Amino acid sequence: MTGQNRSSAVMQQRSEPHDSLDDFPTPPWATRALCEFLRQQGFDLSAAVCREPCANRGYMVRPLLEQFGVVLASDIFDYGAGFMVRDYLFGPDADEDEVDWTFINPPFRLAQEFIERALRLSKIGVVVIARSAFSEGQDRAASLFLDRPPSFELQFSERVVMLKGRLVRSGAVDPFADVPGKKASTATSYSAFVWLTRDAAPADTRKRWIAPCRLRLERPGDYPDYPVAVPSDRGLFAEGAA
């Protein structure tokens, strides 16, 4: 039997080259859902300082600015959004780098390094969006989760669509897909891992589910207007805006 194995176990393997920027932008609604959860836990974000060290094109930064008093954004690569270009993992810790909260959708292969640094530099909490499979693995369990378990593991009950190099609304036509008319979707499940660094943090990890909320939390302007892919005899070409 030939053909691609499209089982969920295979399709959830979002594999990137070792030197890849792991450019999978976060839909703004997912960040709003996490901020909403923190407010429900009693946190006042309005006067807090938040850092986003994987700012990409700003899709997570913008909803953070809706909630936090100050958002410090940077990335190791210049995506043209005007953020500071900085390697978050480089150099020693410094007092001036301390913030109240850190929000990250880090490169999967470096997620633990980002978490460890964020825990040292965040006075209240660290929020990390990652594939749900991030909680698996003997090495990560031994070096991170067993020694420093998160306060909450938040499972998104609806799929958070993250596509390489672009942000397309779930269910909308993806103009960059290899098949004309293909709609944006994903086989990858995502969760948020929340570490509270304050003394009141729970002693063990509490599992919670983020109820479906995409339609409620999406806002006008969340998604860029990409060129529309139009089929022709020569393949696909761009015409107009999506």
N, CA, C and O of each residue as an XYZ file, in Angstrom:
968
protein
N       0.860     -1.196      0.000
C       0.000      0.000      0.000
C       0.886      1.233      0.000
O       1.826      1.322      0.790
N       0.597      2.187     -0.881
C       1.393      3.402     -0.977
C       0.546      4.603     -0.647
O      -0.664      4.496     -0.449
N       1.212      5.781     -0.588
C       0.493      7.013     -0.284
C       0.890      7.550      1.068
O       1.547      6.867      1.853
N       0.483      8.792      1.339
C       0.871      9.457      2.573
C       0.078      8.930      3.751
O      -1.136      8.750      3.648
N       0.731      8.682      4.851
C       0.067      8.307      6.093
C      -0.490      9.571      6.734
O       0.267     10.429      7.188
N      -1.813      9.684      6.770
C      -2.446     10.906      7.274
C      -3.101     10.684      8.625
O      -4.005     11.429      9.002
N      -2.658      9.665      9.365
C      -3.210      9.451     10.700
C      -2.880     10.634     11.582
O      -1.899     11.340     11.346
N      -3.712     10.857     12.616
C      -3.504     12.009     13.492
C      -2.150     11.950     14.174
O      -1.538     12.988     14.423
N      -1.675     10.754     14.479
C      -0.376     10.634     15.150
C       0.742     11.162     14.277
O       1.702     11.756     14.769
N       0.612     10.937     12.951
C       1.635     11.425     12.036
C       1.431     12.897     11.735
O       2.391     13.667     11.743
N       0.196     13.300     11.469
C      -0.076     14.654     11.032
C       0.182     15.685     12.119
O       0.329     16.867     11.811
N       0.241     15.273     13.389
C       0.514     16.218     14.459
C       1.999     16.481     14.636
O       2.378     17.275     15.496
N       2.846     15.840     13.852
C       4.285     16.054     13.967
C       4.679     17.287     13.166
O       4.974     17.191     11.974
N       4.683     18.442     13.818
C       5.089     19.683     13.167
C       6.590     19.784     13.266
O       7.123     20.353     14.219
N       7.273     19.230     12.280
C       8.731     19.125     12.339
C       9.376     20.284     11.593
O       8.954     20.642     10.494
N      10.409     20.867     12.208
C      11.129     21.984     11.615
C      12.625     21.682     11.588
O      13.126     21.007     12.487
N      13.357     22.169     10.567
C      14.814     22.005     10.551
C      15.450     22.625     11.790
O      14.871     23.501     12.432
N      16.644     22.157     12.109
C      17.322     22.603     13.330
C      17.540     24.108     13.355
O      17.437     24.730     14.412
N      17.844     24.708     12.188
C      18.127     26.133     12.146
C      16.914     26.971     11.743
O      17.059     28.149     11.413
N      15.720     26.375     11.767
C      14.510     27.087     11.362
C      14.112     28.116     12.411
O      14.377     27.934     13.600
N      13.466     29.214     11.963
C      12.926     30.204     12.888
C      11.632     29.719     13.527
O      11.116     30.368     14.437
N      11.098     28.593     13.068
C       9.853     28.042     13.595
C       8.758     29.114     13.564
O       8.148     29.446     14.581
N       8.535     29.640     12.355
C       7.642     30.778     12.149
C       6.201     30.297     12.018
O       5.713     30.070     10.911
N       5.520     30.143     13.158
C       4.120     29.746     13.196
C       3.365     30.760     14.047
O       3.252     30.573     15.258
N       2.841     31.842     13.440
C       2.209     32.922     14.200
C       0.998     32.453     15.010
O       0.276     31.541     14.607
N       0.797     33.098     16.162
C      -0.291     32.762     17.080
C      -1.538     33.581     16.757
O      -1.454     34.809     16.722
N      -2.683     32.959     16.522
C      -3.914     33.725     16.314
C      -4.239     34.584     17.540
O      -4.204     34.076     18.661
N      -4.548     35.849     17.358
C      -4.786     36.737     18.507
C      -5.850     36.247     19.475
O      -5.747     36.492     20.677
N      -6.867     35.565     18.978
C      -7.936     35.124     19.876
C      -7.411     34.180     20.963
O      -7.915     34.187     22.086
N      -6.399     33.367     20.632
C      -5.855     32.433     21.612
C      -5.177     33.180     22.758
O      -5.297     32.783     23.917
N      -4.467     34.259     22.437
C      -3.837     35.078     23.482
C      -4.899     35.748     24.340
O      -4.755     35.811     25.561
N      -5.960     36.248     23.725
C      -7.050     36.864     24.497
C      -7.686     35.849     25.451
O      -8.047     36.191     26.578
N      -7.820     34.610     24.997
C      -8.403     33.576     25.854
C      -7.542     33.333     27.088
O      -8.066     33.129     28.183
N      -6.224     33.355     26.916
C      -5.326     33.131     28.051
C      -5.344     34.312     29.012
O      -5.312     34.120     30.227
N      -5.395     35.524     28.485
C      -5.508     36.698     29.353
C      -6.825     36.664     30.126
O      -6.871     37.022     31.302
N      -7.873     36.241     29.470
C      -9.175     36.117     30.130
C      -9.096     35.113     31.274
O      -9.659     35.344     32.344
N      -8.400     33.996     31.051
C      -8.236     33.006     32.112
C      -7.495     33.601     33.305
O      -7.886     33.377     34.450
N      -6.427     34.359     33.047
C      -5.670     34.964     34.145
C      -6.528     35.948     34.932
O      -6.450     35.995     36.160
N      -7.339     36.729     34.239
C      -8.222     37.652     34.950
C      -9.222     36.889     35.813
O      -9.554     37.325     36.915
N      -9.698     35.756     35.316
C     -10.619     34.933     36.102
C      -9.955     34.378     37.352
O     -10.631     34.080     38.336
N      -8.629     34.236     37.319
C      -7.887     33.778     38.494
C      -7.594     34.913     39.467
O      -6.970     34.693     40.505
N      -8.040     36.131     39.140
C      -7.885     37.262     40.043
C      -6.709     38.166     39.762
O      -6.406     39.043     40.571
N      -6.035     37.979     38.637
C      -4.872     38.809     38.325
C      -5.292     40.094     37.628
O      -6.063     40.073     36.669
N      -4.775     41.208     38.123
C      -4.979     42.503     37.481
C      -3.812     42.737     36.538
O      -2.686     42.958     36.984
N      -4.069     42.691     35.253
C      -3.012     42.819     34.253
C      -2.800     44.257     33.822
O      -1.806     44.566     33.164
N      -3.715     45.137     34.179
C      -3.724     46.481     33.602
C      -2.490     47.304     33.960
O      -2.099     48.188     33.198
N      -1.873     47.028     35.104
C      -0.691     47.783     35.510
C       0.574     46.942     35.434
O       1.646     47.395     35.838
N       0.460     45.724     34.921
C       1.595     44.800     34.904
C       2.452     44.995     33.656
O       1.983     45.472     32.623
N       3.726     44.611     33.784
C       4.672     44.652     32.668
C       4.840     43.238     32.133
O       5.129     42.307     32.885
N       4.654     43.089     30.827
C       4.734     41.781     30.176
C       5.826     41.795     29.115
O       6.011     42.792     28.417
N       6.544     40.691     28.995
C       7.538     40.549     27.939
C       7.096     39.459     26.963
O       6.598     38.406     27.362
N       7.294     39.743     25.663
C       7.059     38.766     24.602
C       8.342     38.671     23.784
O       8.564     39.497     22.900
N       9.190     37.683     24.059
C      10.507     37.613     23.417
C      10.522     36.902     22.072
O      11.580     36.777     21.456
N       9.356     36.430     21.600
C       9.254     35.790     20.279
C       8.168     36.517     19.496
O       7.202     35.907     19.040
N       8.339     37.830     19.346
C       7.246     38.697     18.914
C       6.812     38.481     17.475
O       5.681     38.820     17.124
N       7.687     37.920     16.619
C       7.302     37.634     15.246
C       6.774     38.910     14.583
O       7.455     39.936     14.595
N       5.579     38.859     14.011
C       4.989     40.038     13.356
C       4.018     40.785     14.256
O       3.343     41.710     13.804
N       3.939     40.396     15.526
C       3.134     41.129     16.491
C       1.752     40.584     16.741
O       0.934     41.258     17.367
N       1.460     39.378     16.270
C       0.106     38.850     16.417
C      -0.232     38.500     17.864
O      -1.407     38.498     18.232
N       0.763     38.207     18.688
C       0.526     38.024     20.114
C       0.680     39.350     20.861
O      -0.002     39.586     21.858
N       1.554     40.191     20.390
C       1.814     41.467     21.062
C       0.561     42.338     21.099
O       0.253     42.940     22.128
N      -0.155     42.407     19.995
C      -1.307     43.301     19.929
C      -2.386     42.962     20.958
O      -2.837     43.871     21.654
N      -2.825     41.708     21.095
C      -3.792     41.416     22.159
C      -3.220     41.580     23.564
O      -3.960     41.882     24.500
N      -1.903     41.383     23.722
C      -1.302     41.639     25.036
C      -1.397     43.125     25.385
O      -1.641     43.482     26.538
N      -1.205     43.984     24.390
C      -1.314     45.430     24.622
C      -2.723     45.840     25.033
O      -2.901     46.878     25.670
N      -3.717     45.047     24.683
C      -5.091     45.330     25.101
C      -5.275     45.104     26.592
O      -6.196     45.656     27.195
N      -4.400     44.291     27.197
C      -4.599     43.866     28.581
C      -3.556     44.408     29.548
O      -3.880     44.773     30.678
N      -2.304     44.462     29.105
C      -1.206     44.807     30.005
C      -0.870     46.293     29.928
O      -1.075     46.941     28.902
N      -0.348     46.816     31.037
C       0.057     48.211     31.066
C       1.231     48.486     30.153
O       1.269     49.510     29.471
N       2.210     47.555     30.138
C       3.399     47.689     29.304
C       3.710     46.324     28.705
O       3.654     45.309     29.398
N       4.039     46.301     27.414
C       4.462     45.072     26.748
C       5.818     45.321     26.089
O       5.944     46.204     25.240
N       6.830     44.547     26.475
C       8.174     44.641     25.913
C       8.327     43.523     24.892
O       8.323     42.345     25.248
N       8.460     43.891     23.628
C       8.466     42.905     22.547
C       9.809     42.881     21.834
O      10.417     43.923     21.591
N      10.262     41.682     21.504
C      11.516     41.518     20.758
C      11.483     40.176     20.046
O      10.618     39.339     20.303
N      12.441     39.986     19.149
C      12.573     38.703     18.455
C      14.009     38.595     17.947
O      14.683     39.606     17.751
N      14.465     37.375     17.737
C      15.819     37.173     17.245
C      15.931     37.558     15.766
O      17.032     37.776     15.260
N      14.778     37.642     15.072
C      14.764     37.963     13.648
C      13.885     39.184     13.419
O      12.873     39.357     14.098
N      14.260     40.025     12.473
C      13.479     41.215     12.136
C      12.412     40.846     11.103
O      12.714     40.662      9.924
N      11.168     40.741     11.559
C      10.053     40.433     10.668
C       9.424     41.689     10.067
O       8.405     41.610      9.381
N      10.034     42.850     10.329
C       9.525     44.085      9.761
C       8.448     44.758     10.577
O       7.818     45.699     10.095
N       8.212     44.308     11.803
C       7.167     44.890     12.639
C       7.696     45.995     13.551
O       6.925     46.613     14.286
N       9.015     46.251     13.510
C       9.588     47.325     14.297
C      10.003     46.953     15.700
O      10.337     47.835     16.492
N       9.993     45.665     16.039
C      10.381     45.246     17.382
C      11.905     45.149     17.509
O      12.616     44.987     16.517
N      12.383     45.250     18.735
C      13.815     45.101     18.995
C      14.281     43.723     18.537
O      13.615     42.719     18.791
N      15.419     43.681     17.867
C      16.025     42.414     17.460
C      16.966     41.978     18.573
O      17.965     42.641     18.855
N      16.638     40.867     19.193
C      17.391     40.438     20.375
C      17.258     38.933     20.560
O      16.177     38.369     20.390
N      18.347     38.300     20.902
C      18.353     36.880     21.240
C      18.049     36.761     22.732
O      18.906     37.045     23.569
N      16.837     36.345     23.058
C      16.389     36.273     24.451
C      17.246     35.320     25.279
O      17.393     35.511     26.487
N      17.802     34.316     24.652
C      18.550     33.299     25.386
C      20.022     33.644     25.562
O      20.755     32.917     26.232
N      20.457     34.748     24.966
C      21.884     35.088     25.001
C      22.207     35.986     26.194
O      21.452     36.907     26.506
N      23.315     35.716     26.849
C      23.815     36.587     27.906
C      23.280     36.244     29.282
O      22.334     35.466     29.415
N      23.890     36.829     30.306
C      23.484     36.555     31.685
C      22.166     37.242     32.034
O      21.749     38.190     31.369
N      21.517     36.743     33.092
C      20.319     37.411     33.604
C      20.702     38.779     34.148
O      21.798     38.969     34.675
N      19.783     39.729     34.010
C      20.028     41.081     34.525
C      18.761     41.576     35.219
O      17.646     41.290     34.782
N      18.953     42.327     36.311
C      17.804     42.824     37.061
C      16.873     43.659     36.189
O      15.654     43.620     36.358
N      17.454     44.416     35.252
C      16.621     45.280     34.424
C      15.766     44.491     33.435
O      14.861     45.047     32.813
N      16.052     43.199     33.288
C      15.246     42.360     32.402
C      14.054     41.733     33.115
O      13.249     41.056     32.474
N      13.920     41.939     34.411
C      12.795     41.362     35.139
C      11.489     42.048     34.766
O      11.427     43.270     34.627
N      10.458     41.244     34.608
C       9.124     41.742     34.310
C       8.128     41.002     35.198
O       8.502     40.080     35.924
N       6.856     41.411     35.139
C       5.829     40.710     35.919
C       5.443     39.388     35.252
O       5.372     38.348     35.907
N       5.199     39.442     33.951
C       4.744     38.274     33.200
C       5.586     38.107     31.937
O       6.110     39.076     31.387
N       5.703     36.858     31.492
C       6.273     36.562     30.179
C       5.295     35.668     29.428
O       4.857     34.640     29.945
N       4.957     36.067     28.204
C       4.120     35.267     27.300
C       4.995     34.816     26.135
O       5.720     35.626     25.556
N       4.935     33.527     25.784
C       5.792     33.012     24.720
C       5.080     31.930     23.904
O       4.385     31.074     24.451
N       5.266     31.989     22.604
C       5.046     30.833     21.726
C       6.423     30.532     21.143
O       6.742     30.978     20.041
N       7.239     29.777     21.876
C       8.657     29.643     21.493
C       8.880     28.582     20.432
O       8.009     27.744     20.202
N      10.049     28.608     19.774
C      10.415     27.480     18.908
C      10.376     26.189     19.729
O      10.910     26.135     20.837
N       9.754     25.173     19.189
C       9.526     23.952     19.971
C      10.824     23.360     20.496
O      10.883     22.915     21.642
N      11.864     23.351     19.670
C      13.120     22.699     20.076
C      13.847     23.488     21.161
O      14.729     22.943     21.824
N      13.491     24.780     21.358
C      14.124     25.610     22.380
C      13.146     25.998     23.490
O      13.456     26.854     24.318
N      11.976     25.376     23.510
C      10.936     25.798     24.451
C      11.405     25.712     25.901
O      11.136     26.615     26.694
N      12.099     24.640     26.251
C      12.524     24.501     27.642
C      13.508     25.597     28.034
O      13.430     26.126     29.143
N      14.441     25.948     27.132
C      15.400     27.014     27.436
C      14.675     28.350     27.636
O      15.025     29.115     28.533
N      13.667     28.631     26.804
C      12.888     29.856     26.979
C      12.153     29.849     28.312
O      12.119     30.863     29.009
N      11.569     28.720     28.667
C      10.815     28.628     29.923
C      11.736     28.845     31.121
O      11.404     29.595     32.039
N      12.877     28.194     31.107
C      13.785     28.307     32.248
C      14.245     29.743     32.455
O      14.329     30.216     33.588
N      14.543     30.439     31.354
C      14.971     31.837     31.482
C      13.807     32.713     31.932
O      13.971     33.578     32.793
N      12.639     32.487     31.352
C      11.464     33.277     31.721
C      11.115     33.093     33.196
O      10.709     34.049     33.857
N      11.265     31.894     33.709
C      10.982     31.657     35.124
C      11.931     32.447     36.027
O      11.546     32.897     37.106
N      13.153     32.607     35.581
C      14.116     33.365     36.384
C      13.840     34.871     36.324
O      14.189     35.604     37.250
N      13.212     35.330     35.234
C      13.067     36.769     35.020
C      11.632     37.275     35.154
O      11.363     38.442     34.869
N      10.714     36.420     35.582
C       9.304     36.809     35.708
C       8.881     36.764     37.177
O       9.030     35.740     37.844
N       8.361     37.868     37.666
C       8.030     37.975     39.083
C       6.688     37.358     39.434
O       6.478     36.963     40.581
N       5.772     37.265     38.471
C       4.445     36.722     38.770
C       4.172     35.430     38.019
O       3.767     34.438     38.626
N       4.389     35.426     36.698
C       4.049     34.214     35.978
C       4.614     34.151     34.577
O       5.059     35.150     34.012
N       4.583     32.933     34.029
C       5.041     32.646     32.673
C       3.941     31.851     31.973
O       3.435     30.866     32.510
N       3.577     32.291     30.770
C       2.542     31.625     29.981
C       3.172     31.184     28.663
O       3.703     32.008     27.919
N       3.115     29.889     28.375
C       3.755     29.326     27.198
C       2.722     28.575     26.364
O       2.054     27.669     26.862
N       2.592     28.952     25.095
C       1.761     28.199     24.159
C       2.667     27.207     23.432
O       3.696     27.586     22.871
N       2.274     25.942     23.450
C       3.074     24.902     22.796
C       2.161     23.771     22.364
O       1.006     23.685     22.783
N       2.693     22.917     21.529
C       1.941     21.728     21.182
C       1.609     20.968     22.456
O       2.416     20.914     23.384
N       0.417     20.382     22.496
C       0.014     19.640     23.694
C       0.998     18.529     24.015
O       1.153     18.145     25.174
N       1.662     18.011     22.990
C       2.641     16.941     23.189
C       3.876     17.409     23.953
O       4.719     16.591     24.321
N       3.994     18.716     24.195
C       5.151     19.219     24.940
C       5.220     18.618     26.339
O       6.302     18.503     26.913
N       4.068     18.233     26.891
C       4.062     17.666     28.243
C       4.580     16.229     28.273
O       4.776     15.663     29.349
N       4.803     15.637     27.100
C       5.301     14.265     27.028
C       6.832     14.254     27.027
O       7.477     15.283     26.828
N       7.381     13.090     27.249
C       8.824     12.896     27.107
C       9.544     12.734     28.422
O       9.370     13.540     29.336
N      10.358     11.690     28.525
C      11.074     11.405     29.762
C      12.096     12.483     30.084
O      12.235     12.881     31.241
N      12.811     12.959     29.071
C      13.862     13.946     29.327
C      13.254     15.248     29.868
O      13.757     15.809     30.841
N      12.163     15.732     29.231
C      11.545     16.976     29.705
C      10.939     16.794     31.085
O      10.981     17.699     31.919
N      10.373     15.613     31.320
C       9.814     15.352     32.645
C      10.896     15.439     33.715
O      10.704     16.061     34.760
N      12.040     14.804     33.437
C      13.115     14.768     34.430
C      13.751     16.131     34.633
O      14.113     16.484     35.756
N      13.894     16.907     33.555
C      14.636     18.170     33.648
C      13.749     19.392     33.894
O      14.255     20.466     34.218
N      12.428     19.238     33.744
C      11.557     20.403     33.903
C      10.299     20.090     34.700
O      10.111     20.634     35.788
N       9.442     19.234     34.183
C       8.102     19.094     34.749
C       8.080     18.482     36.148
O       7.300     18.920     36.994
N       8.912     17.486     36.406
C       8.898     16.862     37.733
C       9.496     17.787     38.788
O       9.064     17.791     39.941
N      10.482     18.563     38.387
C      11.144     19.473     39.325
C      10.399     20.788     39.463
O      10.343     21.359     40.553
N       9.825     21.275     38.370
C       9.142     22.574     38.384
C       7.853     22.463     37.567
O       7.777     22.998     36.461
N       6.839     21.773     38.102
C       5.614     21.576     37.332
C       4.869     22.897     37.139
O       4.917     23.761     38.015
N       4.182     23.066     36.004
C       3.400     24.282     35.822
C       2.225     24.320     36.783
O       1.770     23.286     37.272
N       1.748     25.510     37.044
C       0.584     25.669     37.913
C      -0.692     25.223     37.214
O      -1.580     24.635     37.831
N      -0.773     25.515     35.900
C      -1.934     25.129     35.111
C      -1.474     24.574     33.759
O      -0.499     25.047     33.175
N      -2.185     23.584     33.289
C      -2.077     23.149     31.903
C      -3.440     23.387     31.271
O      -4.426     22.759     31.658
N      -3.497     24.278     30.312
C      -4.760     24.700     29.706
C      -4.862     24.119     28.301
O      -4.121     24.510     27.399
N      -5.772     23.198     28.130
C      -5.964     22.559     26.830
C      -7.000     23.349     26.019
O      -8.135     23.531     26.460
N      -6.598     23.813     24.838
C      -7.569     24.449     23.945
C      -8.495     23.365     23.404
O      -8.037     22.411     22.776
N      -9.796     23.510     23.646
C     -10.736     22.490     23.202
C     -11.089     22.638     21.726
O     -11.620     21.699     21.132
N     -10.811     23.787     21.119
C     -10.934     23.924     19.672
C      -9.537     24.177     19.115
O      -8.671     24.705     19.813
N      -9.326     23.806     17.883
C      -7.992     23.861     17.315
C      -7.529     25.313     17.107
O      -8.265     26.159     16.599
N      -6.298     25.559     17.516
C      -5.644     26.844     17.282
C      -4.837     26.676     15.989
O      -3.813     25.993     15.973
N      -5.298     27.291     14.934
C      -4.680     27.085     13.628
C      -3.429     27.945     13.494
O      -3.508     29.170     13.412
N      -2.285     27.290     13.475
C      -1.007     27.960     13.257
C      -0.376     27.382     11.997
O      -0.122     26.181     11.906
N      -0.128     28.253     11.033
C       0.428     27.853      9.746
C       1.790     28.492      9.553
O       2.031     29.602     10.029
N       2.662     27.816      8.874
C       4.035     28.294      8.710
C       4.066     29.585      7.883
O       3.650     29.608      6.725
N       4.564     30.651      8.501
C       4.832     31.894      7.798
C       3.634     32.770      7.511
O       3.786     33.803      6.860
N       2.450     32.405      7.966
C       1.285     33.253      7.706
C       0.227     33.021      8.776
O       0.262     32.029      9.503
N      -0.719     33.965      8.858
C      -1.827     33.872      9.804
C      -3.121     33.938      9.005
O      -3.438     34.961      8.398
N      -3.863     32.832      9.013
C      -5.108     32.733      8.260
C      -6.208     32.276      9.212
O      -6.006     31.368     10.019
N      -7.345     32.896      9.112
C      -8.472     32.569      9.986
C      -8.906     31.118      9.774
O      -8.973     30.637      8.643
N      -9.196     30.436     10.873
C      -9.637     29.046     10.801
C     -10.866     28.924      9.905
O     -11.855     29.633     10.094
N     -10.798     28.036      8.946
C     -11.910     27.811      8.043
C     -11.927     28.698      6.820
O     -12.707     28.458      5.898
N     -11.078     29.729      6.786
C     -10.986     30.594      5.608
C     -10.054     29.964      4.581
O      -9.198     29.147      4.922
N     -10.228     30.348      3.331
C      -9.360     29.819      2.281
C      -7.930     30.296      2.507
O      -7.681     31.488      2.690
N      -7.006     29.361      2.490
C      -5.587     29.675      2.667
C      -4.987     29.985      1.302
O      -4.809     29.073      0.494
N      -4.669     31.260      1.020
C      -4.165     31.602     -0.313
C      -2.788     31.038     -0.615
O      -2.341     31.085     -1.761
N      -2.107     30.504      0.391
C      -0.766     29.962      0.182
C      -0.747     28.435      0.182
O       0.319     27.825      0.098
N      -1.913     27.825      0.274
C      -1.972     26.363      0.308
C      -1.545     25.779     -1.033
O      -1.659     26.427     -2.074
N      -1.054     24.549     -0.991
C      -0.612     23.896     -2.227
C      -1.783     23.421     -3.082
O      -1.595     23.051     -4.241
N      -2.994     23.430     -2.516
C      -4.194     23.032     -3.247
C      -5.143     24.227     -3.305
O      -5.535     24.731     -2.252
N      -5.525     24.697     -4.480
C      -6.422     25.850     -4.592
C      -7.726     25.627     -3.826
O      -8.351     24.571     -3.929
N      -8.123     26.647     -3.054
C      -9.375     26.570     -2.319
C      -9.286     25.854     -0.988
O     -10.280     25.781     -0.266
N      -8.126     25.325     -0.643
C      -7.985     24.620      0.629
C      -8.167     25.587      1.789
O      -7.638     26.699      1.765
N      -8.913     25.166      2.801
C      -9.196     26.026      3.945
C      -8.173     25.808      5.063
O      -7.618     24.721      5.224
N      -7.948     26.858      5.813
C      -6.965     26.817      6.901
C      -7.441     25.887      8.010
O      -8.548     26.037      8.528
N      -6.606     24.937      8.362
C      -6.917     23.991      9.423
C      -5.613     23.409      9.939
O      -4.543     23.689      9.399
N      -5.704     22.608     10.971
C      -4.509     21.988     11.526
C      -4.876     20.680     12.203
O      -5.984     20.524     12.716
N      -3.933     19.737     12.203
C      -4.089     18.495     12.950
C      -3.368     18.562     14.286
O      -3.389     17.606     15.060
N      -2.728     19.696     14.553
C      -1.925     19.838     15.770
C      -2.760     20.406     16.913
O      -3.460     21.404     16.745
N      -2.681     19.778     18.042
C      -3.370     20.234     19.245
C      -2.436     21.123     20.064
O      -1.253     20.817     20.215
N      -2.974     22.230     20.592
C      -2.159     23.163     21.366
C      -2.706     23.324     22.785
O      -3.908     23.226     23.032
N      -1.786     23.572     23.691
C      -2.111     23.864     25.082
C      -1.313     25.074     25.532
O      -0.369     25.497     24.865
N      -1.702     25.623     26.669
C      -0.912     26.662     27.318
C      -0.458     26.134     28.673
O      -1.236     25.534     29.414
N       0.800     26.366     28.980
C       1.375     25.953     30.255
C       1.677     27.215     31.042
O       2.407     28.091     30.579
N       1.110     27.299     32.233
C       1.198     28.516     33.042
C       1.948     28.205     34.325
O       1.513     27.384     35.133
N       3.076     28.869     34.500
C       3.824     28.790     35.755
C       3.577     30.067     36.547
O       3.841     31.161     36.049
N       3.077     29.945     37.767
C       2.951     31.086     38.660
C       4.141     31.069     39.606
O       4.383     30.073     40.288
N       4.873     32.154     39.648
C       6.096     32.194     40.437
C       5.886     32.794     41.815
O       6.804     32.819     42.635
N       4.695     33.269     42.066
C       4.424     33.859     43.378
C       4.218     32.758     44.419
O       4.068     31.587     44.068
N       4.210     33.135     45.700
C       4.092     32.160     46.779
C       2.747     31.444     46.772
O       2.644     30.320     47.264
N       1.712     32.081     46.220
C       0.378     31.503     46.246
C       0.136     30.480     45.137
O      -0.979     29.977     45.000
N       1.153     30.168     44.352
C       0.986     29.213     43.266
C       0.581     27.851     43.832
O       1.081     27.453     44.884
N      -0.312     27.132     43.154
C      -0.701     25.802     43.640
C       0.484     24.857     43.679
O       1.435     24.999     42.910
N       0.415     23.892     44.582
C       1.540     22.974     44.765
C       1.632     21.947     43.651
O       2.695     21.363     43.437
N       0.528     21.714     42.933
C       0.558     20.757     41.844
C      -0.130     21.362     40.626
O      -0.727     22.435     40.703
N      -0.036     20.662     39.507
C      -0.573     21.184     38.259
C      -2.072     20.941     38.183
O      -2.554     19.842     38.454
N      -2.797     21.986     37.809
C      -4.248     21.893     37.639
C      -4.574     21.914     36.148
O      -4.208     22.843     35.428
N      -5.255     20.892     35.710
C      -5.628     20.784     34.299
C      -6.967     21.488     34.087
O      -7.931     21.264     34.819
N      -6.999     22.345     33.066
C      -8.225     23.054     32.722
C      -8.386     23.023     31.204
O      -7.427     22.785     30.470
N      -9.601     23.264     30.752
C      -9.883     23.315     29.323
C     -10.379     24.708     28.955
O     -11.236     25.270     29.638
N      -9.839     25.260     27.877
C     -10.323     26.531     27.344
C     -11.517     26.208     26.449
O     -11.367     25.574     25.404
N     -12.687     26.645     26.863
C     -13.901     26.360     26.100
C     -13.843     27.050     24.741
O     -13.120     28.034     24.585
N     -14.585     26.559     23.762
C     -14.610     27.216     22.446
C     -14.926     28.705     22.593
O     -15.930     29.074     23.202
N     -14.072     29.547     22.039
C     -14.235     30.989     22.222
C     -13.703     31.801     21.057
O     -13.688     33.031     21.118
N     -13.266     31.138     19.997
C     -12.641     31.844     18.880
C     -13.561     32.913     18.289
O     -13.147     34.059     18.113
N     -14.790     32.547     17.987
C     -15.703     33.494     17.358
C     -15.980     34.688     18.264
O     -16.138     35.812     17.788
N     -16.036     34.445     19.551
C     -16.297     35.536     20.506
C     -15.099     36.464     20.657
O     -15.266     37.660     20.894
N     -13.896     35.923     20.523
C     -12.700     36.703     20.815
C     -11.970     37.224     19.581
O     -10.996     37.964     19.716
N     -12.411     36.862     18.402
C     -11.807     37.444     17.211
C     -12.255     38.886     17.048
O     -13.380     39.240     17.403
N     -11.367     39.719     16.507
C     -11.639     41.141     16.335
C     -11.325     41.543     14.895
O     -10.487     40.921     14.242
N     -12.005     42.591     14.397
C     -11.658     43.100     13.061
C     -10.186     43.505     13.011
O      -9.672     44.122     13.944
N      -9.521     43.158     11.930
C      -8.113     43.496     11.779
C      -7.158     42.477     12.352
O      -5.944     42.671     12.283
N      -7.671     41.390     12.920
C      -6.777     40.370     13.487
C      -5.923     39.680     12.429
O      -4.784     39.295     12.693
N      -6.483     39.527     11.226
C      -5.815     38.746     10.193
C      -5.394     39.649      9.038
O      -6.151     40.531      8.633
N      -4.203     39.437      8.510
C      -3.737     40.265      7.392
C      -4.512     39.976      6.115
O      -5.050     38.884      5.931
N      -4.559     40.971      5.239
C      -5.164     40.808      3.917
C      -4.099     40.307      2.953
O      -3.287     41.084      2.449
N      -4.110     39.016      2.706
C      -3.141     38.431      1.797
C      -3.670     38.482      0.359
O      -4.881     38.554      0.149
N      -2.774     38.445     -0.623
C      -3.225     38.296     -2.019
C      -4.020     37.007     -2.181
O      -3.721     35.993     -1.551
N      -5.031     37.065     -3.030
C      -5.839     35.884     -3.304
C      -5.141     35.033     -4.353
O      -4.708     35.550     -5.383
N      -5.028     33.740     -4.103
C      -4.416     32.830     -5.067
C      -5.439     32.436     -6.124
O      -6.503     31.910     -5.796
N      -5.123     32.686     -7.383
C      -6.043     32.410     -8.484
C      -5.426     31.341     -9.382
O      -4.280     31.493     -9.807
N      -6.155     30.259     -9.685
C      -5.590     29.210    -10.538
C      -5.470     29.661    -11.983
O      -6.307     30.413    -12.483
N      -4.435     29.199    -12.639
C      -4.251     29.470    -14.065
C      -3.539     28.285    -14.687
O      -3.214     27.312    -14.006
N      -3.298     28.374    -15.993
C      -2.589     27.290    -16.673
C      -1.157     27.156    -16.178
O      -0.538     26.104    -16.336
N      -0.626     28.222    -15.577
C       0.761     28.219    -15.104
C       0.849     27.919    -13.607
O       1.919     28.025    -13.009
N      -0.290     27.541    -13.004
C      -0.309     27.297    -11.569
C      -1.059     28.413    -10.871
O      -2.021     28.952    -11.419
N      -0.629     28.771     -9.658
C      -1.307     29.805     -8.890
C      -0.573     31.122     -9.025
O       0.657     31.158     -9.052
N      -1.341     32.217     -9.111
C      -0.729     33.526     -9.080
C      -1.610     34.453     -8.259
O      -2.795     34.176     -8.071
N      -1.041     35.559     -7.764
C      -1.745     36.452     -6.840
C      -2.554     37.484     -7.619
O      -2.122     37.996     -8.651
N      -3.736     37.770     -7.091
C      -4.578     38.785     -7.692
C      -5.440     39.399     -6.599
O      -6.207     38.688     -5.950
N      -5.329     40.704     -6.384
C      -6.160     41.365     -5.379
C      -5.751     41.008     -3.968
O      -4.624     40.581     -3.721
N      -6.681     41.187     -3.043
C      -6.419     40.917     -1.630
C      -7.494     40.011     -1.081
O      -8.641     40.013     -1.528
N      -7.073     39.221     -0.077
C      -8.023     38.302      0.545
C      -8.970     39.046      1.452
O      -9.845     38.435      2.065
